[in-house]
Every structure is written in structure tokens, then in C-alpha cells.
Amino acid sequence: MPSIVLFDGVCNLCDGLVRFVIARDPARRFRFAALQSGTAERLMREAGGAGVTTDSIVLIEGARMYVRSTAALRIARGLAWPWPLTSALIVVPRPFRDWIYDVVARSRYEWFGKRDVCMTPTPEQRDRFL
């Protein structure tokens, strides 16, 4: 079963993250959906995480849902070498990791910009999006 990454579809930083993951996921482990979509809303509700806002990256693995820094580190663990090494940062206490994550999340539009619409996958990427 694929892991599903839910991301802010209008955020340029998030768009870059999705492209980064796709390029480093030769096993095609990850699928994607914009947090603004009905699909994401349904998946989060099913995983017991309704109400997550678009300032969080969300990873759904089976029946489990991870958000913020934990989601990012678990995604890194599933990528091609050397990116799984970064998952060792999971030993850093979550409140500290999430504080850093939140600083970036609050300023992401200012620092990286925002789109008017969600990203459109290329024909080669279309099957990776829900």
C-alpha cells in the first residue's frame, strides 16, 4: 500500500518538496494529494485527523497519520540514499522539531511565494496523484 503525502497545493515550497520526493522515490512508494482537495479531507477523516490545516504536511501510512516534522522525517526515510539518514533527527524532541517546522510554515508564502491554483502534475506524474 502506498504512503500518501498531503501538501498545501498552492505553496511553492510544498510544490518543490513534492517534486523533490518524486525525483528521489524510484520505488514509487509515495502518492500525493493537495490538502485543499476532497480526497485529502476524506483520507484525513478516515485516519482520524480531520481539521489539519494547510500549514502542515501530512503523511498517511496505512491507518496512521503523521504531521509536521514527524511526517517530513518519515518521508525522508522512504527516499533513495542518502536521504534516509536525515530520519535520524527523529531523536530530537518533537516539540523542538515542530517549533522549527512551524517557523518555516508560518513564513512559507512570504519566503517562497504562493500560486493561485494547485500544481498540475506532468503526464508522467499523473498516476502519483490522487
C-alpha positions as CSV (number, residue, x, y, z in Angstrom):
1,M,0.0,0.0,0.0
2,P,1.5,3.4,-0.9
3,S,2.2,6.1,1.6
4,I,0.2,9.3,0.9
5,V,1.7,12.7,1.2
6,L,-0.9,15.5,1.7
7,F,0.5,19.0,1.0
8,D,-0.5,22.6,0.6
9,G,-1.3,22.7,-3.1
10,V,-0.8,26.5,-3.6
11,C,2.5,26.7,-1.7
12,N,5.7,26.9,-3.8
13,L,7.8,25.4,-1.0
14,C,5.4,22.4,-0.8
15,D,5.3,22.1,-4.6
16,G,9.1,21.9,-4.5
17,L,9.0,19.3,-1.8
18,V,6.7,17.1,-3.9
19,R,8.9,17.4,-6.9
20,F,11.9,16.6,-4.7
21,V,10.2,13.5,-3.3
22,I,9.1,12.3,-6.7
23,A,12.7,12.6,-8.1
24,R,14.1,10.6,-5.1
25,D,11.4,7.9,-4.9
26,P,12.3,5.4,-7.6
27,A,10.2,2.7,-5.9
28,R,7.2,5.0,-6.3
29,R,6.3,4.5,-2.7
30,F,4.6,7.8,-2.3
31,R,1.3,9.2,-3.7
32,F,0.2,12.8,-3.4
33,A,-2.9,14.9,-2.9
34,A,-3.4,18.6,-2.1
35,L,-4.7,19.4,1.3
36,Q,-7.3,21.6,-0.3
37,S,-8.9,18.6,-2.1
38,G,-11.8,16.5,-1.2
39,T,-9.6,13.4,-1.4
40,A,-7.3,14.8,1.3
41,E,-10.2,15.7,3.5
42,R,-11.6,12.2,3.2
43,L,-8.3,10.5,3.8
44,M,-7.6,12.6,6.9
45,R,-11.1,11.9,8.3
46,E,-10.6,8.2,7.8
47,A,-7.2,8.4,9.6
48,G,-8.8,10.3,12.5
49,G,-7.1,13.6,11.6
50,A,-9.9,15.8,10.4
51,G,-9.2,19.5,11.0
52,V,-5.5,19.6,10.0
53,T,-4.8,22.9,8.4
54,T,-2.9,23.6,5.2
55,D,0.2,24.7,7.1
56,S,1.1,21.1,7.8
57,I,2.5,18.4,5.7
58,V,0.6,15.1,6.3
59,L,1.8,11.6,5.8
60,I,-0.7,8.7,5.8
61,E,0.8,5.2,6.2
62,G,-1.9,2.6,6.4
63,A,-4.2,3.6,9.2
64,R,-1.6,6.0,10.8
65,M,-1.3,9.7,10.2
66,Y,1.7,11.8,10.8
67,V,2.0,15.6,10.6
68,R,4.6,18.4,10.6
69,S,8.2,17.4,11.3
70,T,7.4,13.8,12.0
71,A,5.8,13.5,8.6
72,A,8.7,15.1,6.9
73,L,11.3,12.8,8.6
74,R,9.2,9.7,7.8
75,I,9.0,10.8,4.2
76,A,12.8,11.2,4.1
77,R,13.2,7.7,5.5
78,G,11.4,6.4,2.4
79,L,13.6,8.1,-0.2
80,A,16.7,7.0,-2.0
81,W,20.1,7.2,-0.4
82,P,21.4,9.4,1.4
83,W,18.1,11.0,2.4
84,P,17.1,8.2,4.9
85,L,20.0,9.4,7.1
86,T,18.0,12.6,7.9
87,S,15.4,10.5,9.6
88,A,17.8,10.1,12.5
89,L,16.7,13.6,13.5
90,I,13.6,11.8,14.9
91,V,15.5,11.6,18.2
92,V,15.3,15.4,18.6
93,P,12.3,16.0,20.8
94,R,9.1,16.6,18.8
95,P,8.2,19.9,20.4
96,F,11.6,21.4,19.3
97,R,11.3,19.9,15.8
98,D,7.8,21.1,15.4
99,W,8.8,24.6,16.6
100,I,11.3,24.9,13.8
101,Y,8.8,23.4,11.3
102,D,6.2,26.0,12.4
103,V,8.6,28.9,11.9
104,V,9.1,27.9,8.3
105,A,5.4,27.0,7.8
106,R,4.3,30.5,9.0
107,S,6.6,32.3,6.6
108,R,6.5,29.9,3.6
109,Y,4.3,32.1,1.4
110,E,6.5,35.2,2.2
111,W,9.8,33.4,1.6
112,F,8.8,31.1,-1.3
113,G,5.6,32.5,-2.8
114,K,2.2,31.2,-3.4
115,R,0.3,30.0,-6.5
116,D,-3.3,30.9,-7.5
117,V,-4.1,27.2,-8.1
118,C,-2.7,23.8,-7.1
119,M,0.1,22.4,-9.1
120,T,-0.7,20.4,-12.2
121,P,1.3,17.1,-12.5
122,T,3.1,16.2,-15.7
123,P,1.7,13.3,-17.7
124,E,4.5,11.1,-16.3
125,Q,3.5,12.1,-12.7
126,R,-0.3,11.9,-13.0
127,D,-0.6,8.4,-11.7
128,R,1.2,9.5,-8.5
129,F,-1.6,12.0,-7.6
130,L,-4.9,11.1,-6.1
